[in-house]
Amino acid sequence: MKLAEIAGILDAKIVCGKQPADDEIKFGFSSDLMSDVLRLDAENMLLITGLANLQTIRTAEMADIKYIVFARNKKATAEILKLARENEMVIIETPFSLFKASGLLFHAGLKPIY
Amino acid sequence: MSFNIEGGNFSRAGYASSEIKKLLKQLNVDPKTIKSIVISLYEAEVNIVAHAYRGIMEVEIDDKKITTRLKDEGPGIPDIGMAMQEGFSTAGKRVREMGFGAGMGLPNIKKNTDEMNIVSTVGVGTELIMVNYF
């Protein structure tokens, strides 16, 4: 799935980064618990989370996750954006709940990791 | 190479692991191996920030392996067997608010390292040694 399609479905704003032209986002994982995110083994994954803090970005950095959706209208702070840019990540902000965002993307064909 | 880790400072948590990740990339280590290494480093770094007063991360890299020694001054772990069980945690509210404290850290370090050794003294601190082969 392309980023523009995801942003459209989520009525979302891409606040940082862009998708490389040949990258396809295949999987989605929704969690506020970074401990669980650190246990995943997946590539081309979108992380949907309501936890908007620096540790979300650090976790994504360690787990090689490039795409992050902040749900529940959470906003990325300047500090978050700076670290995300350093790591060439894409940050998307959606007003939808974690449940709604996940449901819409699942319905549109984004695959679960398990 | 060594890094000081400050207990309780979540805005710095991950800095040392991030620096090691950059270095391993420069050394052209296989990306899957890098991921396992940095995930265990980061879990260990977050453990010190979450539980200890202060700590130090010492990293040694040669052509075959990376060895990391994390030594902290902190409350120590009374029962390492319990701490190694998934879901067991003594983390407080603040740690949980940061997205951690689910009792997955040490089990996840074990999963991502080739060798892991942990020694702890209650009231003094904890020492964790991790080895990953390239």
gemmi code that builds the backbone of each chain (N, CA, C; Angstrom):
import gemmi

chains = {
    "A": [
        ("MET", (0.848, -1.188, 0.000), (0.000, 0.000, 0.000), (0.888, 1.243, 0.000)),
        ("LYS", (0.452, 2.242, -0.733), (1.246, 3.476, -0.784), (0.834, 4.415, 0.352)),
        ("LEU", (1.782, 5.222, 0.737), (1.581, 6.168, 1.824), (0.407, 7.118, 1.560)),
        ("ALA", (0.308, 7.583, 0.320), (-0.751, 8.547, -0.015), (-2.121, 7.904, 0.188)),
        ("GLU", (-2.218, 6.620, -0.131), (-3.483, 5.903, 0.047), (-3.808, 5.779, 1.540)),
        ("ILE", (-2.783, 5.426, 2.322), (-2.965, 5.305, 3.777), (-3.409, 6.641, 4.368)),
        ("ALA", (-2.722, 7.708, 3.962), (-3.072, 9.039, 4.484), (-4.498, 9.412, 4.099)),
        ("GLY", (-4.900, 9.053, 2.884), (-6.262, 9.341, 2.423), (-7.302, 8.615, 3.257)),
        ("ILE", (-7.075, 7.311, 3.480), (-8.010, 6.493, 4.256), (-8.149, 7.016, 5.679)),
        ("LEU", (-7.036, 7.481, 6.237), (-7.033, 7.907, 7.647), (-7.360, 9.391, 7.833)),
        ("ASP", (-7.688, 10.056, 6.723), (-7.947, 11.490, 6.785), (-6.772, 12.176, 7.510)),
        ("ALA", (-5.585, 11.771, 7.132), (-4.400, 12.099, 7.934), (-3.474, 13.077, 7.235)),
        ("LYS", (-2.587, 13.601, 8.055), (-1.605, 14.539, 7.556), (-0.220, 13.904, 7.682)),
        ("ILE", (0.556, 13.927, 6.591), (1.938, 13.451, 6.674), (2.764, 14.627, 7.191)),
        ("VAL", (3.278, 14.522, 8.400), (3.961, 15.667, 8.997), (5.474, 15.623, 8.835)),
        ("CYS", (5.973, 14.484, 8.394), (7.422, 14.390, 8.211), (7.778, 13.213, 7.322)),
        ("GLY", (8.700, 13.420, 6.410), (9.243, 12.359, 5.574), (8.433, 12.054, 4.331)),
        ("LYS", (9.030, 11.231, 3.474), (8.302, 10.775, 2.296), (8.692, 9.330, 1.980)),
        ("GLN", (7.816, 8.685, 1.243), (8.033, 7.277, 0.938), (8.915, 7.126, -0.298)),
        ("PRO", (9.960, 6.292, -0.226), (10.718, 6.033, -1.452), (9.790, 5.441, -2.524)),
        ("ALA", (10.005, 5.809, -3.784), (9.056, 5.497, -4.855), (8.720, 4.007, -4.973)),
        ("ASP", (9.721, 3.142, -4.773), (9.440, 1.719, -4.977), (9.088, 0.965, -3.691)),
        ("ASP", (8.973, 1.665, -2.587), (8.595, 1.034, -1.318), (7.107, 0.772, -1.274)),
        ("GLU", (6.749, -0.385, -0.803), (5.345, -0.730, -0.649), (5.151, -1.113, 0.819)),
        ("ILE", (4.170, -0.496, 1.494), (3.930, -0.860, 2.891), (2.979, -2.060, 2.906)),
        ("LYS", (3.450, -3.161, 3.497), (2.663, -4.402, 3.434), (1.920, -4.712, 4.726)),
        ("PHE", (2.588, -4.418, 5.861), (2.047, -4.868, 7.139), (1.719, -3.710, 8.070)),
        ("GLY", (0.784, -3.982, 8.952), (0.455, -3.001, 9.984), (0.492, -3.655, 11.350)),
        ("PHE", (0.865, -2.865, 12.362), (0.831, -3.352, 13.749), (0.410, -2.187, 14.632)),
        ("SER", (-0.586, -2.436, 15.481), (-1.106, -1.364, 16.330), (-0.769, -1.649, 17.783)),
        ("SER", (-0.095, -0.722, 18.428), (0.245, -0.938, 19.831), (0.685, 0.357, 20.487)),
        ("ASP", (0.336, 0.477, 21.774), (0.889, 1.563, 22.579), (2.051, 1.044, 23.424)),
        ("LEU", (2.274, -0.255, 23.343), (3.298, -0.878, 24.166), (4.554, -1.130, 23.330)),
        ("MET", (5.591, -0.359, 23.596), (6.806, -0.454, 22.786), (7.525, -1.788, 23.011)),
        ("SER", (7.360, -2.361, 24.204), (7.944, -3.679, 24.487), (7.472, -4.708, 23.466)),
        ("ASP", (6.215, -4.630, 23.066), (5.689, -5.574, 22.069), (6.202, -5.243, 20.675)),
        ("VAL", (6.366, -3.973, 20.391), (6.883, -3.563, 19.076), (8.304, -4.098, 18.892)),
        ("LEU", (9.068, -4.122, 19.990), (10.459, -4.587, 19.921), (10.575, -6.089, 19.721)),
        ("ARG", (9.461, -6.779, 19.768), (9.497, -8.237, 19.584), (9.080, -8.655, 18.172)),
        ("LEU", (8.779, -7.695, 17.335), (8.288, -8.020, 15.992), (9.419, -8.346, 15.043)),
        ("ASP", (9.086, -9.160, 14.061), (10.063, -9.449, 13.028), (9.378, -9.218, 11.684)),
        ("ALA", (9.405, -7.986, 11.216), (8.723, -7.681, 9.957), (9.385, -6.507, 9.277)),
        ("GLU", (9.303, -6.514, 7.973), (9.815, -5.384, 7.204), (8.649, -4.677, 6.522)),
        ("ASN", (8.887, -3.473, 6.041), (7.836, -2.689, 5.371), (6.581, -2.605, 6.220)),
        ("MET", (6.779, -2.202, 7.441), (5.679, -2.213, 8.390), (5.276, -0.811, 8.826)),
        ("LEU", (3.986, -0.648, 8.995), (3.434, 0.601, 9.504), (3.087, 0.390, 10.973)),
        ("LEU", (3.615, 1.253, 11.836), (3.257, 1.185, 13.256), (2.163, 2.210, 13.523)),
        ("ILE", (1.032, 1.727, 14.053), (-0.058, 2.635, 14.420), (-0.081, 2.693, 15.943)),
        ("THR", (0.064, 3.885, 16.482), (0.176, 3.990, 17.940), (-0.450, 5.280, 18.467)),
        ("GLY", (-0.856, 5.221, 19.703), (-1.347, 6.423, 20.374), (-0.279, 6.979, 21.297)),
        ("LEU", (0.883, 6.345, 21.294), (1.967, 6.781, 22.169), (2.903, 7.689, 21.383)),
        ("ALA", (2.737, 8.984, 21.595), (3.552, 9.940, 20.840), (4.624, 10.501, 21.761)),
        ("ASN", (5.738, 9.791, 21.880), (6.868, 10.350, 22.625), (8.176, 9.907, 21.968)),
        ("LEU", (9.272, 10.377, 22.527), (10.577, 10.080, 21.911), (10.879, 8.590, 21.863)),
        ("GLN", (10.378, 7.861, 22.863), (10.677, 6.428, 22.894), (9.962, 5.672, 21.784)),
        ("THR", (8.862, 6.236, 21.272), (8.205, 5.630, 20.106), (9.182, 5.664, 18.925)),
        ("ILE", (9.835, 6.798, 18.754), (10.767, 6.954, 17.631), (12.024, 6.113, 17.843)),
        ("ARG", (12.523, 6.094, 19.077), (13.697, 5.269, 19.383), (13.390, 3.786, 19.125)),
        ("THR", (12.205, 3.369, 19.560), (11.806, 1.972, 19.346), (11.759, 1.667, 17.855)),
        ("ALA", (11.149, 2.556, 17.091), (11.054, 2.360, 15.638), (12.453, 2.317, 15.017)),
        ("GLU", (13.327, 3.169, 15.526), (14.712, 3.192, 15.014), (15.373, 1.822, 15.206)),
        ("MET", (15.263, 1.279, 16.412), (15.917, -0.008, 16.705), (15.262, -1.143, 15.922)),
        ("ALA", (13.945, -1.056, 15.723), (13.217, -2.147, 15.060), (13.144, -1.962, 13.542)),
        ("ASP", (13.857, -0.978, 13.018), (13.858, -0.704, 11.571), (12.461, -0.417, 11.017)),
        ("ILE", (11.680, 0.328, 11.764), (10.346, 0.716, 11.295), (10.414, 2.143, 10.753)),
        ("LYS", (9.970, 2.310, 9.518), (10.101, 3.626, 8.868), (8.804, 4.433, 8.871)),
        ("TYR", (7.678, 3.752, 9.091), (6.384, 4.428, 8.956), (5.602, 4.374, 10.269)),
        ("ILE", (5.221, 5.544, 10.761), (4.513, 5.608, 12.043), (3.253, 6.467, 11.902)),
        ("VAL", (2.130, 5.942, 12.365), (0.898, 6.723, 12.429), (0.615, 7.046, 13.893)),
        ("PHE", (0.449, 8.318, 14.201), (-0.020, 8.702, 15.530), (-1.537, 8.816, 15.477)),
        ("ALA", (-2.216, 7.958, 16.218), (-3.677, 7.937, 16.232), (-4.209, 8.832, 17.358)),
        ("ARG", (-5.527, 8.866, 17.485), (-6.218, 9.624, 18.555), (-5.818, 11.093, 18.577)),
        ("ASN", (-5.468, 11.607, 17.392), (-5.130, 13.025, 17.282), (-3.885, 13.439, 18.076)),
        ("LYS", (-3.020, 12.484, 18.336), (-1.760, 12.815, 19.032), (-0.837, 13.535, 18.055)),
        ("LYS", (-0.126, 14.495, 18.574), (0.736, 15.306, 17.714), (2.219, 15.045, 17.999)),
        ("ALA", (2.975, 15.059, 16.930), (4.425, 14.913, 17.068), (5.016, 16.250, 17.519)),
        ("THR", (5.818, 16.219, 18.572), (6.482, 17.439, 19.037), (7.694, 17.724, 18.135)),
        ("ALA", (8.255, 18.900, 18.289), (9.436, 19.279, 17.492), (10.585, 18.301, 17.739)),
        ("GLU", (10.718, 17.872, 18.991), (11.761, 16.910, 19.378), (11.555, 15.563, 18.667)),
        ("ILE", (10.308, 15.124, 18.618), (9.957, 13.867, 17.935), (10.277, 13.978, 16.448)),
        ("LEU", (9.872, 15.100, 15.850), (10.094, 15.290, 14.408), (11.577, 15.327, 14.069)),
        ("LYS", (12.349, 15.945, 14.935), (13.791, 16.043, 14.695), (14.423, 14.641, 14.645)),
        ("LEU", (14.095, 13.830, 15.641), (14.650, 12.474, 15.699), (14.135, 11.618, 14.534)),
        ("ALA", (12.874, 11.817, 14.174), (12.290, 11.063, 13.054), (12.993, 11.431, 11.749)),
        ("ARG", (13.269, 12.708, 11.564), (13.955, 13.156, 10.339), (15.369, 12.580, 10.269)),
        ("GLU", (16.052, 12.604, 11.404), (17.405, 12.032, 11.447), (17.410, 10.579, 10.986)),
        ("ASN", (16.309, 9.886, 11.276), (16.217, 8.469, 10.929), (15.423, 8.224, 9.646)),
        ("GLU", (15.155, 9.288, 8.917), (14.427, 9.212, 7.642), (13.107, 8.465, 7.776)),
        ("MET", (12.362, 8.805, 8.824), (11.063, 8.159, 9.050), (9.935, 9.023, 8.524)),
        ("VAL", (8.799, 8.361, 8.316), (7.591, 9.071, 7.916), (6.646, 9.090, 9.115)),
        ("ILE", (6.149, 10.274, 9.454), (5.190, 10.385, 10.558), (3.863, 10.903, 10.001)),
        ("ILE", (2.791, 10.203, 10.365), (1.451, 10.569, 9.914), (0.582, 10.802, 11.150)),
        ("GLU", (-0.222, 11.856, 11.131), (-1.130, 12.114, 12.261), (-2.567, 11.945, 11.805)),
        ("THR", (-3.310, 11.097, 12.518), (-4.724, 10.915, 12.171), (-5.615, 11.264, 13.372)),
        ("PRO", (-6.781, 11.844, 13.100), (-7.698, 12.128, 14.208), (-8.421, 10.876, 14.697)),
        ("PHE", (-8.317, 9.762, 13.938), (-9.075, 8.550, 14.276), (-8.457, 7.800, 15.450)),
        ("SER", (-9.299, 7.000, 16.117), (-8.821, 6.147, 17.215), (-7.951, 5.036, 16.645)),
        ("LEU", (-7.215, 4.385, 17.527), (-6.367, 3.266, 17.114), (-7.235, 2.182, 16.464)),
        ("PHE", (-8.385, 1.943, 17.048), (-9.300, 0.906, 16.543), (-9.801, 1.262, 15.147)),
        ("LYS", (-10.260, 2.481, 14.994), (-10.806, 2.887, 13.695), (-9.717, 2.905, 12.612)),
        ("ALA", (-8.565, 3.471, 12.952), (-7.464, 3.546, 11.978), (-7.046, 2.136, 11.549)),
        ("SER", (-6.907, 1.239, 12.537), (-6.496, -0.134, 12.234), (-7.545, -0.835, 11.378)),
        ("GLY", (-8.811, -0.676, 11.765), (-9.905, -1.329, 11.046), (-9.979, -0.882, 9.600)),
        ("LEU", (-9.860, 0.397, 9.373), (-9.947, 0.927, 8.007), (-8.791, 0.411, 7.149)),
        ("LEU", (-7.590, 0.401, 7.723), (-6.423, -0.037, 6.942), (-6.455, -1.547, 6.691)),
        ("PHE", (-6.929, -2.303, 7.663), (-7.077, -3.755, 7.494), (-8.068, -4.034, 6.364)),
        ("HIS", (-9.168, -3.327, 6.405), (-10.223, -3.476, 5.386), (-9.688, -3.125, 3.991)),
        ("ALA", (-8.784, -2.163, 3.966), (-8.237, -1.715, 2.672), (-7.112, -2.627, 2.168)),
        ("GLY", (-6.711, -3.617, 2.987), (-5.751, -4.597, 2.499), (-4.392, -4.608, 3.190)),
        ("LEU", (-4.197, -3.747, 4.177), (-2.936, -3.806, 4.925), (-2.948, -5.084, 5.773)),
        ("LYS", (-1.847, -5.853, 5.733), (-1.864, -7.184, 6.354), (-1.401, -7.146, 7.813)),
        ("PRO", (-1.986, -8.006, 8.645), (-1.483, -8.116, 10.026), (-0.182, -8.911, 10.038)),
        ("ILE", (0.661, -8.672, 11.040), (1.908, -9.437, 11.140), (1.604, -10.839, 11.661)),
        ("TYR", (0.656, -10.930, 12.583), (0.175, -12.249, 13.034), (-1.249, -12.120, 13.511)),
    ],
    "B": [
        ("MET", (34.635, 1.489, 23.733), (33.698, 2.596, 23.697), (32.762, 2.504, 24.910)),
        ("SER", (32.501, 3.616, 25.557), (31.570, 3.517, 26.685), (30.646, 4.736, 26.762)),
        ("PHE", (29.482, 4.495, 27.320), (28.457, 5.528, 27.441), (27.932, 5.540, 28.876)),
        ("ASN", (27.720, 6.737, 29.380), (27.058, 6.845, 30.683), (25.557, 6.885, 30.468)),
        ("ILE", (24.837, 6.178, 31.310), (23.373, 6.160, 31.201), (22.783, 6.687, 32.502)),
        ("GLU", (21.902, 7.655, 32.346), (21.338, 8.341, 33.504), (19.994, 7.705, 33.874)),
        ("GLY", (19.859, 7.268, 35.102), (18.585, 6.702, 35.558), (17.481, 7.741, 35.489)),
        ("GLY", (16.317, 7.353, 35.012), (15.147, 8.233, 34.999), (15.064, 9.204, 33.829)),
        ("ASN", (16.131, 9.314, 33.048), (16.112, 10.294, 31.958), (15.657, 9.650, 30.640)),
        ("PHE", (14.340, 9.653, 30.440), (13.786, 8.975, 29.265), (14.038, 9.717, 27.961)),
        ("SER", (14.347, 11.010, 28.043), (14.591, 11.700, 26.770), (15.943, 11.284, 26.175)),
        ("ARG", (16.844, 10.751, 27.004), (18.148, 10.289, 26.516), (18.159, 8.786, 26.234)),
        ("ALA", (17.147, 8.077, 26.732), (17.152, 6.610, 26.595), (17.174, 6.227, 25.119)),
        ("GLY", (18.139, 5.435, 24.748), (18.258, 5.012, 23.351), (19.397, 5.683, 22.629)),
        ("TYR", (19.965, 6.722, 23.237), (21.057, 7.446, 22.583), (22.267, 6.527, 22.330)),
        ("ALA", (22.673, 5.803, 23.372), (23.851, 4.937, 23.242), (23.594, 3.842, 22.202)),
        ("SER", (22.417, 3.230, 22.257), (22.084, 2.160, 21.309), (22.083, 2.692, 19.882)),
        ("SER", (21.602, 3.917, 19.722), (21.561, 4.547, 18.409), (22.966, 4.767, 17.850)),
        ("GLU", (23.881, 5.194, 18.713), (25.274, 5.405, 18.285), (25.912, 4.076, 17.845)),
        ("ILE", (25.628, 3.008, 18.589), (26.182, 1.692, 18.240), (25.580, 1.208, 16.921)),
        ("LYS", (24.298, 1.504, 16.725), (23.656, 1.100, 15.460), (24.365, 1.761, 14.263)),
        ("LYS", (24.643, 3.043, 14.406), (25.328, 3.772, 13.324), (26.696, 3.144, 13.042)),
        ("LEU", (27.392, 2.812, 14.102), (28.726, 2.221, 13.955), (28.656, 0.857, 13.260)),
        ("LEU", (27.696, 0.025, 13.667), (27.572, -1.315, 13.069), (27.211, -1.217, 11.590)),
        ("LYS", (26.417, -0.205, 11.244), (26.078, 0.017, 9.829), (27.334, 0.356, 9.041)),
        ("GLN", (28.147, 1.243, 9.615), (29.407, 1.621, 8.965), (30.326, 0.423, 8.767)),
        ("LEU", (30.235, -0.533, 9.695), (31.092, -1.722, 9.618), (30.496, -2.786, 8.694)),
        ("ASN", (29.362, -2.447, 8.061), (28.695, -3.360, 7.124), (28.275, -4.691, 7.733)),
        ("VAL", (27.854, -4.644, 8.981), (27.327, -5.858, 9.618), (25.964, -6.146, 8.990)),
        ("ASP", (25.614, -7.426, 8.856), (24.340, -7.833, 8.283), (23.155, -7.151, 9.008)),
        ("PRO", (22.211, -6.560, 8.248), (21.122, -5.792, 8.868), (20.289, -6.565, 9.900)),
        ("LYS", (20.054, -7.843, 9.679), (19.286, -8.639, 10.649), (20.050, -8.800, 11.965)),
        ("THR", (21.373, -8.957, 11.836), (22.216, -9.069, 13.029), (22.233, -7.729, 13.766)),
        ("ILE", (22.320, -6.640, 13.008), (22.293, -5.307, 13.631), (20.999, -5.133, 14.422)),
        ("LYS", (19.898, -5.538, 13.824), (18.605, -5.361, 14.482), (18.564, -6.122, 15.818)),
        ("SER", (19.010, -7.373, 15.808), (19.027, -8.151, 17.060), (19.904, -7.471, 18.103)),
        ("ILE", (21.075, -7.011, 17.676), (22.013, -6.375, 18.615), (21.406, -5.100, 19.203)),
        ("VAL", (20.889, -4.234, 18.331), (20.430, -2.937, 18.856), (19.147, -3.070, 19.671)),
        ("ILE", (18.333, -4.078, 19.347), (17.132, -4.278, 20.162), (17.538, -4.718, 21.575)),
        ("SER", (18.511, -5.620, 21.672), (18.928, -6.031, 23.017), (19.642, -4.891, 23.745)),
        ("LEU", (20.432, -4.102, 23.014), (21.095, -2.946, 23.636), (20.073, -1.946, 24.173)),
        ("TYR", (19.080, -1.688, 23.344), (18.066, -0.698, 23.700), (17.224, -1.178, 24.897)),
        ("GLU", (16.841, -2.448, 24.875), (16.099, -3.003, 26.026), (16.929, -2.839, 27.301)),
        ("ALA", (18.223, -3.126, 27.192), (19.098, -3.048, 28.362), (19.283, -1.592, 28.804)),
        ("GLU", (19.385, -0.699, 27.840), (19.538, 0.724, 28.149), (18.267, 1.247, 28.847)),
        ("VAL", (17.113, 0.868, 28.297), (15.846, 1.293, 28.903), (15.716, 0.715, 30.322)),
        ("ASN", (16.186, -0.506, 30.529), (16.133, -1.098, 31.877), (16.890, -0.239, 32.881)),
        ("ILE", (18.058, 0.248, 32.486), (18.840, 1.086, 33.410), (18.108, 2.405, 33.671)),
        ("VAL", (17.603, 3.019, 32.594), (16.866, 4.289, 32.757), (15.641, 4.065, 33.648)),
        ("ALA", (14.974, 2.919, 33.447), (13.721, 2.662, 34.168), (13.945, 2.283, 35.627)),
        ("HIS", (15.039, 1.563, 35.911), (15.165, 0.973, 37.250), (16.337, 1.474, 38.080)),
        ("ALA", (17.423, 1.891, 37.415), (18.639, 2.165, 38.184), (18.849, 3.668, 38.404)),
        ("TYR", (19.869, 4.000, 39.196), (20.188, 5.418, 39.423), (21.116, 5.911, 38.322)),
        ("ARG", (22.073, 5.065, 37.966), (22.972, 5.388, 36.871), (23.654, 4.111, 36.405)),
        ("GLY", (24.199, 4.201, 35.215), (24.872, 3.003, 34.716), (25.860, 3.339, 33.631)),
        ("ILE", (26.572, 2.328, 33.206), (27.550, 2.524, 32.146), (27.440, 1.364, 31.148)),
        ("MET", (27.519, 1.714, 29.871), (27.492, 0.701, 28.813), (28.858, 0.681, 28.154)),
        ("GLU", (29.514, -0.462, 28.202), (30.830, -0.601, 27.570), (30.721, -1.582, 26.416)),
        ("VAL", (31.168, -1.142, 25.256), (31.014, -1.957, 24.056), (32.378, -2.279, 23.466)),
        ("GLU", (32.571, -3.548, 23.159), (33.807, -3.985, 22.497), (33.432, -4.711, 21.215)),
        ("ILE", (34.044, -4.292, 20.125), (33.745, -4.927, 18.843), (35.042, -5.459, 18.240)),
        ("ASP", (35.045, -6.725, 17.826), (36.164, -7.227, 17.018), (35.587, -7.807, 15.723)),
        ("ASP", (36.395, -8.508, 14.966), (35.893, -8.960, 13.653), (34.852, -10.061, 13.756)),
        ("LYS", (34.726, -10.699, 14.896), (33.787, -11.820, 15.025), (32.559, -11.526, 15.856)),
        ("LYS", (32.665, -10.568, 16.779), (31.560, -10.403, 17.729), (31.491, -9.011, 18.352)),
        ("ILE", (30.364, -8.759, 18.979), (30.212, -7.547, 19.799), (29.890, -7.996, 21.224)),
        ("THR", (30.624, -7.432, 22.160), (30.400, -7.746, 23.573), (30.004, -6.451, 24.281)),
        ("THR", (28.905, -6.482, 24.979), (28.453, -5.294, 25.711), (28.313, -5.630, 27.186)),
        ("ARG", (28.866, -4.758, 28.002), (28.756, -4.921, 29.445), (27.988, -3.711, 29.978)),
        ("LEU", (26.856, -3.970, 30.628), (26.063, -2.882, 31.196), (26.070, -3.035, 32.707)),
        ("LYS", (26.628, -2.043, 33.354), (26.740, -2.128, 34.801), (25.997, -0.953, 35.406)),
        ("ASP", (25.106, -1.242, 36.350), (24.389, -0.118, 36.950), (24.498, -0.107, 38.457)),
        ("GLU", (24.263, 1.098, 38.993), (24.079, 1.252, 40.434), (22.591, 1.414, 40.614)),
        ("GLY", (21.999, 0.484, 41.331), (20.542, 0.536, 41.467), (20.048, -0.424, 42.512)),
        ("PRO", (18.747, -0.676, 42.496), (18.163, -1.532, 43.537), (18.531, -3.013, 43.389)),
        ("GLY", (19.006, -3.400, 42.186), (19.304, -4.813, 41.957), (18.045, -5.632, 41.716)),
        ("ILE", (18.239, -6.874, 41.325), (17.108, -7.760, 41.030), (17.104, -8.896, 42.055)),
        ("PRO", (16.101, -8.961, 42.935), (16.097, -9.993, 43.978), (16.019, -11.415, 43.406)),
        ("ASP", (15.256, -11.597, 42.338), (15.068, -12.943, 41.801), (15.177, -12.888, 40.273)),
        ("ILE", (16.340, -13.233, 39.766), (16.581, -13.125, 38.317), (15.676, -14.091, 37.544)),
        ("GLY", (15.437, -15.261, 38.127), (14.530, -16.237, 37.500), (13.162, -15.635, 37.232)),
        ("MET", (12.648, -14.907, 38.208), (11.342, -14.234, 38.053), (11.424, -13.163, 36.974)),
        ("ALA", (12.510, -12.371, 37.012), (12.669, -11.263, 36.060), (12.797, -11.764, 34.621)),
        ("MET", (13.253, -13.007, 34.473), (13.394, -13.576, 33.134), (12.064, -14.086, 32.582)),
        ("GLN", (11.056, -14.138, 33.449), (9.746, -14.619, 32.983), (8.990, -13.513, 32.275)),
        ("GLU", (8.399, -13.856, 31.138), (7.612, -12.864, 30.392), (6.447, -12.389, 31.244)),
        ("GLY", (6.274, -11.092, 31.294), (5.122, -10.529, 31.997), (5.408, -10.113, 33.431)),
        ("PHE", (6.576, -10.510, 33.959), (6.909, -10.095, 35.317), (7.623, -8.754, 35.269)),
        ("SER", (7.088, -7.760, 35.973), (7.718, -6.445, 35.977), (7.508, -5.738, 37.299)),
        ("THR", (8.511, -4.948, 37.684), (8.362, -4.122, 38.883), (8.329, -2.639, 38.487)),
        ("ALA", (8.194, -2.382, 37.174), (8.258, -1.003, 36.688), (7.083, -0.164, 37.188)),
        ("GLY", (7.371, 1.102, 37.431), (6.350, 2.020, 37.921), (5.549, 2.654, 36.798)),
        ("LYS", (4.620, 3.516, 37.223), (3.684, 4.159, 36.300), (4.407, 4.946, 35.201)),
        ("ARG", (5.453, 5.656, 35.584), (6.148, 6.521, 34.636), (6.782, 5.710, 33.497)),
        ("VAL", (7.325, 4.566, 33.873), (7.947, 3.679, 32.878), (6.876, 3.146, 31.930)),
        ("ARG", (5.724, 2.801, 32.486), (4.629, 2.275, 31.668), (4.086, 3.350, 30.725)),
        ("GLU", (4.079, 4.568, 31.210), (3.622, 5.679, 30.346), (4.543, 5.871, 29.144)),
        ("MET", (5.771, 5.443, 29.261), (6.720, 5.559, 28.151), (6.613, 4.379, 27.180)),
        ("GLY", (5.716, 3.446, 27.479), (5.507, 2.314, 26.570), (6.292, 1.072, 26.944)),
        ("PHE", (6.803, 1.065, 28.187), (7.594, -0.093, 28.635), (7.017, -0.638, 29.942)),
        ("GLY", (7.787, -1.531, 30.577), (7.353, -2.048, 31.873), (6.339, -3.160, 31.770)),
        ("ALA", (6.419, -3.911, 30.656), (5.480, -5.018, 30.470), (6.105, -6.359, 30.852)),
        ("GLY", (7.337, -6.305, 31.347), (7.997, -7.546, 31.722), (8.484, -8.343, 30.527)),
        ("MET", (8.848, -7.655, 29.463), (9.314, -8.333, 28.258), (10.789, -8.067, 27.984)),
        ("GLY", (11.395, -7.164, 28.718), (12.744, -6.705, 28.410), (13.799, -7.799, 28.467)),
        ("LEU", (13.967, -8.417, 29.643), (15.006, -9.448, 29.769), (14.734, -10.651, 28.863)),
        ("PRO", (13.481, -11.158, 28.791), (13.227, -12.259, 27.843), (13.559, -11.869, 26.397)),
        ("ASN", (13.299, -10.626, 26.039), (13.590, -10.190, 24.671), (15.102, -10.053, 24.436)),
        ("ILE", (15.841, -9.686, 25.488), (17.306, -9.644, 25.375), (17.828, -11.064, 25.147)),
        ("LYS", (17.294, -12.008, 25.877), (17.718, -13.403, 25.724), (17.471, -13.882, 24.293)),
        ("LYS", (16.294, -13.508, 23.776), (15.914, -13.923, 22.417), (16.869, -13.334, 21.361)),
        ("ASN", (17.366, -12.141, 21.609), (18.144, -11.427, 20.586), (19.663, -11.500, 20.744)),
        ("THR", (20.130, -12.230, 21.766), (21.583, -12.326, 21.947), (22.033, -13.780, 21.804)),
        ("ASP", (23.309, -13.973, 21.498), (23.852, -15.334, 21.437), (24.265, -15.800, 22.828)),
        ("GLU", (24.773, -14.862, 23.619), (25.128, -15.175, 25.011), (24.656, -14.041, 25.891)),
        ("MET", (24.131, -14.402, 27.052), (23.654, -13.377, 27.983), (23.959, -13.851, 29.393)),
        ("ASN", (24.513, -12.953, 30.184), (24.801, -13.318, 31.561), (24.439, -12.138, 32.460)),
        ("ILE", (23.707, -12.427, 33.521), (23.271, -11.335, 34.391), (23.560, -11.688, 35.846)),
        ("VAL", (24.161, -10.722, 36.517), (24.488, -10.900, 37.934), (23.972, -9.674, 38.665)),
        ("SER", (23.310, -9.894, 39.782), (22.724, -8.751, 40.467), (22.853, -8.885, 41.971)),
        ("THR", (23.099, -7.765, 42.629), (23.145, -7.737, 44.086), (22.126, -6.715, 44.572)),
        ("VAL", (21.200, -7.174, 45.380), (20.152, -6.280, 45.882), (20.775, -5.132, 46.671)),
        ("GLY", (20.345, -3.926, 46.352), (20.841, -2.739, 47.044), (22.148, -2.208, 46.471)),
        ("VAL", (22.726, -2.909, 45.523), (24.001, -2.475, 44.929), (23.839, -2.196, 43.430)),
        ("GLY", (23.407, -3.209, 42.698), (23.221, -2.993, 41.260), (23.259, -4.284, 40.468)),
        ("THR", (23.233, -4.103, 39.156), (23.120, -5.234, 38.246), (24.174, -5.118, 37.153)),
        ("GLU", (24.705, -6.265, 36.761), (25.638, -6.286, 35.639), (25.141, -7.292, 34.614)),
        ("LEU", (25.022, -6.807, 33.382), (24.524, -7.643, 32.294), (25.594, -7.693, 31.209)),
        ("ILE", (25.911, -8.893, 30.772), (26.874, -9.037, 29.670), (26.164, -9.730, 28.502)),
        ("MET", (26.289, -9.144, 27.329), (25.626, -9.692, 26.140), (26.667, -9.865, 25.038)),
        ("VAL", (26.568, -10.971, 24.330), (27.466, -11.213, 23.201), (26.645, -11.595, 21.980)),
        ("ASN", (26.966, -10.976, 20.844), (26.388, -11.372, 19.555), (27.524, -11.606, 18.583)),
        ("TYR", (27.444, -12.732, 17.867), (28.449, -13.033, 16.828), (27.974, -12.531, 15.485)),
        ("PHE", (28.882, -12.044, 14.684), (28.510, -11.509, 13.361), (28.344, -12.648, 12.357)),
    ],
}
model = gemmi.Model(1)
for chain_id, residues in chains.items():
    chain = gemmi.Chain(chain_id)
    for i, (resn, *xyz) in enumerate(residues, 1):
        res = gemmi.Residue()
        res.name, res.seqid = resn, gemmi.SeqId(i, " ")
        for name, pos in zip(("N", "CA", "C"), xyz):
            atom = gemmi.Atom()
            atom.name, atom.element = name, gemmi.Element(name[0])
            atom.pos, atom.b_iso = gemmi.Position(*pos), 0.0
            res.add_atom(atom)
        chain.add_residue(res)
    model.add_chain(chain)
structure = gemmi.Structure()
structure.add_model(model)
structure.setup_entities()
